[in-house]
Amino acid sequence: MPVSLAQKYAHRHFSVVQALRWLDCGHLPDNLRAVAIVLTAAADQLLEQLEDGPQLTRGLHALIEAKDCMVRQAVLDSEG
């Protein structure tokens, strides 16, 4: 099982780690995970480049919102 972003970045600020919990997509079925992983990968790449701060945390929350929307759209698409 791959390491979650929250585990990978456990040394980061508490607010960053808490936000990363919501970007985990390991629990999703394959079709939904394929959509969510794009945003999880973006978060991972950004965390490699950026330091902790209020704008990073806000940006992670925006990615969480985007992930939720895209997963919901994938559910709607699968319904027909």
Order of alpha helices (4+ residues) and beta strands (2+ residues): alpha-alpha-alpha-alpha
